[in-house]
Amino acid sequence: MMLLLKAMLTGGTILLLVGGWLWVTKITTNYALRHPEFGPPREEGGGCGGSCSCKSGGSCKNG
């Protein structure tokens, strides 16, 4: 019985965290769309350091 309760609490916590994360990203994206003076809204992982060598001190080359 306690194992089932722990599993349900863990699952509920994970769902709440994911839902909260989605809610926050929606709010920040809407804010960025309403305030174009701050630049275009950026997507997750679209910044520097994802697939280039600039995170280790190198430089990014486009193209």
C-alpha positions as CSV (number, residue, x, y, z in Angstrom):
1,M,0.0,0.0,0.0
2,M,2.8,2.4,0.9
3,L,4.6,1.6,-2.3
4,L,1.6,2.4,-4.4
5,L,1.2,5.7,-2.5
6,K,4.8,6.6,-3.1
7,A,4.5,5.8,-6.8
8,M,1.4,8.0,-7.1
9,L,3.0,10.9,-5.3
10,T,6.1,10.6,-7.4
11,G,4.1,10.5,-10.6
12,G,2.0,13.4,-9.5
13,T,5.0,15.5,-8.6
14,I,6.6,14.8,-12.0
15,L,3.4,15.8,-13.8
16,L,3.2,19.0,-11.7
17,L,6.8,19.9,-12.5
18,V,6.4,19.3,-16.2
19,G,3.1,21.2,-16.2
20,G,4.7,24.1,-14.3
21,W,7.6,24.2,-16.8
22,L,5.3,24.3,-19.8
23,W,3.3,27.1,-18.1
24,V,6.4,29.2,-17.4
25,T,7.7,28.8,-21.0
26,K,4.3,29.8,-22.3
27,I,4.3,32.9,-20.1
28,T,7.8,33.9,-21.1
29,T,7.1,33.4,-24.8
30,N,4.0,35.5,-24.7
31,Y,5.9,38.2,-22.9
32,A,8.6,38.1,-25.5
33,L,6.0,38.4,-28.3
34,R,4.4,41.4,-26.6
35,H,7.7,43.2,-26.2
36,P,9.6,43.1,-29.5
37,E,12.1,45.7,-28.3
38,F,13.9,42.9,-26.4
39,G,14.5,40.9,-29.6
40,P,12.7,37.8,-31.0
41,P,11.7,35.0,-28.6
42,R,14.3,32.3,-28.4
43,E,13.6,28.6,-28.3
44,E,15.1,26.1,-25.9
45,G,18.6,25.0,-26.9
46,G,18.9,27.7,-29.6
47,G,21.7,29.6,-28.0
48,C,25.4,29.3,-28.2
49,G,27.1,26.2,-27.0
50,G,24.6,23.6,-28.2
51,S,26.4,22.3,-31.3
52,C,29.5,24.4,-31.8
53,S,32.9,24.8,-30.2
54,C,32.2,28.2,-28.7
55,K,31.4,26.7,-25.3
56,S,35.0,25.5,-25.0
57,G,36.5,28.9,-26.0
58,G,36.3,28.5,-29.8
59,S,34.1,30.4,-32.2
60,C,30.9,29.5,-34.0
61,K,31.0,29.5,-37.8
62,N,27.7,29.6,-39.6
63,G,27.4,27.9,-43.0
